[in-house]
Amino acid sequence: MANPIQMSDTQTSMPSTLVSSDLRRVVARAAPAALRTCLIVSGSLKRSQLLVRAAQTEHWATIVCRGVEEAARQAVRHRIQLALVDMQTVPVSEERALRVFVEQLASQGGPLVAVCGKSNDVMGEVWSRQLGVWMYLPGVDSESDLTLVCGEARCIVEKLHGRTAEHVL
């Protein structure tokens, strides 16, 4: 009997891997923690560090972007499950572009999108909710429990991933 096919390191990082040339034999397994990817968009180093700490505490791999163009490139390059978008520190010159980016993310229906808005920005909150973003967080600061938000997002992604795997198999 031939040796079983061994998977390479690249294959073991995938949620579903073809393990033989027989296309009928696909092994599905739970996605490792590294496959939960959080895109963080913030113009402020201090605030992005706050968001990164919360996401990494809840076992999210993080991609930090300082601008809209970089965020758009990363969103195409990576499979994002959560996006934390800091609208509080965006320069006025980039606000429109960041809003368009959030609209695109929200319309994809894939990633959970959380918008960190200004404290008393009622129109920003209405805009976010009309888009269908997962969560609007007004006035986020160092006292905010963002770990709770990232943990809730992780639970939702795990439930969605489990439901998808059940329907496929």
C-alpha positions as CSV (number, residue, x, y, z in Angstrom):
1,M,0.0,0.0,0.0
2,A,1.3,3.4,-0.9
3,N,2.2,6.0,1.7
4,P,-0.7,8.5,2.5
5,I,-0.3,11.8,0.8
6,Q,1.4,14.3,3.1
7,M,0.4,17.9,3.2
8,S,2.9,20.7,2.9
9,D,3.0,23.6,5.4
10,T,1.1,25.7,2.8
11,Q,-1.7,23.2,2.6
12,T,-2.1,22.9,6.4
13,S,-2.8,26.6,6.6
14,M,-5.9,26.3,4.3
15,P,-9.4,25.7,5.7
16,S,-10.1,23.1,3.0
17,T,-7.3,21.1,1.2
18,L,-7.3,18.8,-1.7
19,V,-5.4,15.7,-0.4
20,S,-5.3,13.5,-3.4
21,S,-5.7,13.7,-7.2
22,D,-9.1,12.1,-6.7
23,L,-11.3,15.2,-6.8
24,R,-14.0,13.4,-4.7
25,R,-11.7,13.3,-1.7
26,V,-11.5,16.8,-0.1
27,V,-10.8,17.1,3.6
28,A,-12.5,20.0,5.4
29,R,-11.3,21.1,8.7
30,A,-11.7,24.0,11.0
31,A,-9.8,27.1,10.0
32,P,-6.9,27.8,12.3
33,A,-6.9,31.1,14.2
34,A,-4.4,32.7,11.8
35,L,-7.1,32.6,9.1
36,R,-9.3,35.1,11.1
37,T,-8.0,38.4,9.6
38,C,-8.9,41.8,10.8
39,L,-8.2,44.9,8.7
40,I,-7.6,48.0,10.7
41,V,-7.8,51.4,9.1
42,S,-6.7,54.4,11.1
43,G,-4.8,57.6,10.5
44,S,-3.6,57.6,14.1
45,L,-0.7,55.4,15.3
46,K,-2.0,55.5,18.9
47,R,-5.5,54.5,17.9
48,S,-4.4,51.8,15.5
49,Q,-2.3,50.3,18.4
50,L,-5.4,50.3,20.6
51,L,-7.4,48.5,17.9
52,V,-4.5,46.0,17.2
53,R,-4.2,45.1,20.9
54,A,-7.9,44.4,21.2
55,A,-8.0,42.3,18.0
56,Q,-4.9,40.3,18.8
57,T,-6.2,39.6,22.3
58,E,-9.1,37.9,20.6
59,H,-6.8,35.9,18.3
60,W,-7.2,38.0,15.1
61,A,-4.4,38.3,12.7
62,T,-4.2,42.0,12.0
63,I,-3.4,44.1,8.9
64,V,-2.9,47.8,9.8
65,C,-3.4,50.5,7.1
66,R,-2.8,54.2,7.6
67,G,-4.7,55.2,4.4
68,V,-7.6,54.3,2.2
69,E,-5.5,53.2,-0.9
70,E,-3.5,50.8,1.2
71,A,-6.6,49.5,2.9
72,A,-8.2,48.9,-0.5
73,R,-5.2,47.0,-1.7
74,Q,-5.1,44.8,1.4
75,A,-8.8,44.1,1.3
76,V,-8.3,42.7,-2.2
77,R,-5.1,40.8,-1.3
78,H,-6.4,39.1,1.9
79,R,-9.6,37.3,3.0
80,I,-10.9,39.8,5.6
81,Q,-13.5,38.7,8.1
82,L,-13.5,41.9,10.2
83,A,-12.7,45.5,9.4
84,L,-12.3,48.1,12.1
85,V,-12.5,51.5,10.4
86,D,-11.5,54.6,12.5
87,M,-13.5,57.5,11.1
88,Q,-12.5,59.7,14.1
89,T,-9.0,60.5,13.0
90,V,-9.4,60.6,9.2
91,P,-8.2,63.8,7.6
92,V,-10.9,65.8,5.9
93,S,-9.2,65.3,2.6
94,E,-9.6,61.5,2.9
95,E,-13.0,61.3,4.5
96,R,-14.9,60.9,1.3
97,A,-12.6,58.1,0.0
98,L,-12.8,56.3,3.3
99,R,-16.6,56.5,3.2
100,V,-16.6,55.0,-0.3
101,F,-14.3,52.2,1.0
102,V,-16.6,51.5,3.9
103,E,-19.6,51.4,1.5
104,Q,-17.8,48.9,-0.7
105,L,-16.9,46.7,2.3
106,A,-20.4,46.8,3.6
107,S,-21.9,46.0,0.2
108,Q,-19.8,42.9,-0.2
109,G,-21.6,41.1,2.6
110,G,-18.4,39.3,3.6
111,P,-16.5,41.0,6.3
112,L,-18.1,42.3,9.5
113,V,-17.5,46.1,9.4
114,A,-17.2,48.2,12.6
115,V,-17.0,51.9,12.2
116,C,-15.4,54.0,15.0
117,G,-17.1,57.3,14.7
118,K,-17.0,60.7,16.4
119,S,-18.9,61.0,19.7
120,N,-21.7,63.2,18.6
121,D,-21.8,62.5,14.9
122,V,-25.4,61.5,14.5
123,M,-25.3,61.7,10.7
124,G,-22.2,59.4,10.7
125,E,-24.1,56.9,12.8
126,V,-27.2,57.1,10.5
127,W,-24.9,56.7,7.4
128,S,-23.3,53.6,8.9
129,R,-26.5,52.0,9.9
130,Q,-28.1,52.7,6.5
131,L,-25.1,50.9,4.9
132,G,-25.7,47.9,7.2
133,V,-22.4,48.0,9.0
134,W,-22.2,45.4,11.7
135,M,-21.4,47.9,14.5
136,Y,-21.1,51.6,15.0
137,L,-18.8,52.7,17.9
138,P,-19.1,56.4,18.7
139,G,-16.3,58.0,20.7
140,V,-13.9,55.1,21.0
141,D,-11.0,55.8,23.3
142,S,-8.5,54.0,25.5
143,E,-11.3,53.3,28.1
144,S,-13.5,51.5,25.5
145,D,-13.6,47.7,25.7
146,L,-12.7,46.9,22.1
147,T,-11.7,43.4,23.2
148,L,-15.3,42.6,23.8
149,V,-16.2,43.8,20.3
150,C,-13.4,41.7,18.7
151,G,-14.4,38.7,20.8
152,E,-18.0,39.0,19.6
153,A,-16.9,39.3,16.0
154,R,-14.7,36.2,16.5
155,C,-17.8,34.2,17.8
156,I,-19.9,35.4,14.8
157,V,-17.2,34.4,12.3
158,E,-16.8,31.0,13.9
159,K,-20.5,30.4,13.8
160,L,-20.7,31.4,10.2
161,H,-17.7,29.2,9.3
162,G,-19.3,26.3,11.1
163,R,-22.6,26.8,9.3
164,T,-20.9,27.0,5.9
165,A,-18.9,23.8,6.6
166,E,-22.1,21.9,7.5
167,H,-23.8,23.0,4.3
168,V,-20.9,22.0,2.1
169,L,-20.4,18.5,3.6
